[in-house]
Amino acid sequence: MESRDFIINLKEIGSRIRNEREKLGLSREKFSEIVELSPYYIGQIERGDRNMSLDTLIKISSSLNVSVDFILKGYTHYMENVLAKEAIEDNYKEELDEEIKDILSLLSGASKENIRLIKDMIKLILPNIGK
């Protein structure tokens, strides 16, 4: 590996965090509540003005549902976990399809507004399940 692979660019890291937060439609204040950090500190991280601890990095990546690789480098290095996930999906595809059908039937009578609300709730809940 070249030595530049080890350079940590706080501004790029902060920019990726901000972009992912905005993709989820979260204000800085709402996101800071989720990760239990102050909005001021989140702002410093997003601007690249301040470094963060490993615990904070993991909390942020988990809450945004992105890998630590992505936050640090801008891409995800896929390894055996992806293969394991694919194997699980293949083995349980029928069961997953049934669960998805059940979810769709529950949503079938919902208004567009309620579906958008449910989608936003899912975006917030999924990264925090299994903590």
C-alpha positions in Angstrom: 0.0 0.0 0.0 1.1 3.5 -0.7 1.6 5.9 2.3 -1.2 8.1 1.0 -3.7 5.3 1.8 -3.2 6.1 5.4 -3.9 9.8 5.3 -7.0 10.8 7.2 -8.8 13.8 5.7 -11.1 15.2 8.3 -12.9 17.5 5.9 -13.7 14.6 3.5 -14.9 12.4 6.4 -17.1 15.2 7.7 -18.5 15.8 4.2 -19.4 12.1 3.9 -21.1 12.2 7.3 -23.1 15.4 6.4 -24.1 13.9 3.0 -25.3 10.7 4.5 -27.2 12.6 7.3 -28.9 14.8 4.7 -29.8 11.7 2.5 -31.7 10.5 5.5 -33.5 13.9 5.8 -32.1 14.5 9.3 -31.3 17.9 10.6 -28.1 18.3 12.5 -30.1 18.7 15.7 -32.2 15.5 15.1 -29.1 13.5 14.2 -27.3 14.8 17.3 -30.2 13.5 19.4 -29.9 10.1 17.8 -26.2 9.7 18.3 -26.4 11.4 21.7 -23.8 14.2 20.9 -24.2 17.9 20.8 -25.2 19.6 17.5 -22.1 21.9 17.9 -19.8 18.8 18.1 -21.5 17.2 15.1 -21.0 20.5 13.2 -17.3 20.5 14.1 -17.0 16.9 12.8 -18.9 17.6 9.6 -16.7 20.7 8.8 -13.6 18.6 9.5 -12.6 21.0 12.4 -12.5 18.2 15.0 -11.4 14.6 15.2 -13.6 12.0 16.8 -13.1 8.9 19.0 -13.4 5.4 17.6 -16.6 5.0 19.7 -18.1 8.2 18.1 -17.1 7.0 14.6 -18.8 3.7 15.2 -21.9 5.3 16.7 -22.2 7.7 13.7 -21.6 5.0 11.1 -24.1 2.7 12.7 -26.7 5.5 13.0 -26.2 6.4 9.3 -26.3 2.7 8.3 -23.0 3.0 6.5 -19.7 1.3 7.1 -16.8 2.8 8.9 -14.8 2.1 5.7 -17.1 4.4 3.8 -16.9 7.2 6.3 -13.1 7.0 6.5 -12.2 6.2 2.8 -15.3 7.1 0.8 -15.8 3.5 -0.3 -16.6 0.1 1.2 -14.2 -2.8 1.1 -16.4 -5.8 0.7 -15.2 -9.1 2.2 -16.6 -12.4 3.4 -19.6 -10.7 5.2 -21.1 -9.9 1.9 -20.8 -13.5 0.8 -22.3 -14.7 4.0 -25.2 -12.3 3.5 -25.8 -13.5 0.0 -25.8 -17.1 1.2 -28.3 -16.3 3.9 -30.5 -14.5 1.4 -30.4 -17.4 -1.0 -31.2 -19.9 1.7 -34.1 -17.9 3.2 -35.3 -16.1 0.1 -38.8 -17.7 0.3 -39.2 -16.8 3.9 -38.0 -13.3 3.2 -40.4 -13.0 0.3 -43.3 -14.0 2.6 -42.3 -11.4 5.2 -42.0 -8.7 2.5 -45.5 -9.7 1.2 -46.9 -9.4 4.7 -45.4 -5.9 5.1 -46.7 -4.8 1.7 -50.2 -6.0 2.6 -50.1 -4.0 5.8 -49.1 -0.9 3.8 -51.7 -1.4 1.0 -54.3 0.7 2.6 -52.0 3.5 3.8 -52.0 7.0 2.4 -48.9 8.3 0.6 -48.2 10.6 3.5 -48.3 7.6 6.0 -46.1 5.6 3.7 -43.5 8.4 3.6 -43.7 8.6 7.4 -43.2 4.8 7.7 -40.2 5.0 5.3 -38.6 7.7 7.4 -39.2 5.7 10.5 -37.6 2.6 8.9 -34.5 4.7 8.0 -34.1 5.8 11.6 -34.9 2.4 13.2 -32.8 0.0 11.0 -29.4 1.3 11.9 -30.2 1.1 15.6 -31.6 -2.5 15.7 -29.4 -5.0 17.4 -27.2 -2.6 19.3 
